[in-house]
Amino acid sequence: MSSHGFHRLGLLYAAIPVLAAAHDGYEVSTQASKQHHPIDLVTIFMPRLVLGLILAFVVYGFFRAIGSILMRLHGVALAAQPTWQFITSKQSARRLSWWPHLLREERVAQL
């Protein structure tokens, strides 16, 4: 998964606590209106949205950190590829990377 993928996934999961806080505030305000109580939307929504935004920033930061770590590990793996090719024997490396070519050579040798 690319860095953009983790960014989008982090935004998606960060939106969940904010939407849950808005939904909870809506539920409380509708229950209060059904009971004919006075509704103060600021006192209903503000604590919920503040908590939702804090959780959203934590979740988004978590996804960005995980994405950064995975991208760095991917870079390390890419940097180690020439080393792994050097460590493997030439015959096994040739079989792994050129196996269709080897099959053609075997067919020509059989003819």
N, C-alpha and C positions, 0 to 999 in steps of 0.2 A: 504494500500500500504506500502510495506516495505521500509527500508532505501535504499536498492539497487535500488528499483523502482524509488524513487525520485532522486537518483544519475543519473540513466540512462535518466530519463525524463529531468533533468536539463542539461545534456550534449546535448541532442537532441535540446532543445530550445536554448541553448547557441550557437550551431553551426549555427543557422539561421542567426544572424547578420553577422557572418564571411562570410558565403556563399553569402549573399546579397551584402556585400562589394566587394567580389571578382567578382561577376557578374556585378556589376555596373562599376568596373574598366575595365572589359572586354568590356562592351558596349561602354564606352568612348574611349577605345583604338581602337576598330573596326571602330567607327565613324571617328576618326582622320585619320586612315589609308585609309578609303574610300575617304577622302577629300585630300589625299596626303600631310598631315601635318607631320612634324617630331614627332615621338612618344618617350617620355621619360617615361618609365614604372614606374620608382621610384616615380616621382612626381604624377603620376596617381594613383598608387596602395597604396602608403604609407599612405596618410591621411585617405583613406577609410578603410584600414585594421586596422589602429590604433583605429579608432572609432568603428569598428566592434569588435575588441578584448575587448575594454572597455565595450561595451554593453554586450558582451558574459560573461565577468566576473561578471557584475551586475546581469544578468539573472541567471547565475549558482549559485551565492551567495543567491539570492532570493529563488530559489528552495531548496537549502541546508538548509536555515533557516526555511522554511515552513516544510520541512521534519523532521528537528530536533524538532520543536515545536509539530508536530503531533505525533512523536514517544514518546516524553515526556508525552503528554496528554494520549496516549495509556498506558504508564507505570503507570500513576496515576489511570486510570480506572482499570487496572489489580490489583493495590494495594488496591483499594476500594472494590473489589468484596467480600472478606470475611466480610467486614463491612456490605455490603448490605445483605448478607445472614444472618448475625446476627440480623439485624434490622427486617427482615421479620419474620412473625410468622412461627412456625415450620410446621404447617399444610399446609400453602400456599407454603412454600419452598419445602415440600415433594411432593405436587401436581405438581409443576413446574419441579422438577428434576426427579421424579420417576413416572410420569403419566402412562407409560406402565405397571409398576409394580402394580399400583393401579387398573388398569383395570383387571389385572389377579386376584387380590384379590377379586374384586367385582364378577367376574365370579365364583370363587371358593365359595364365600358366597352364590351365587344364587343356586348352585348345592346342 
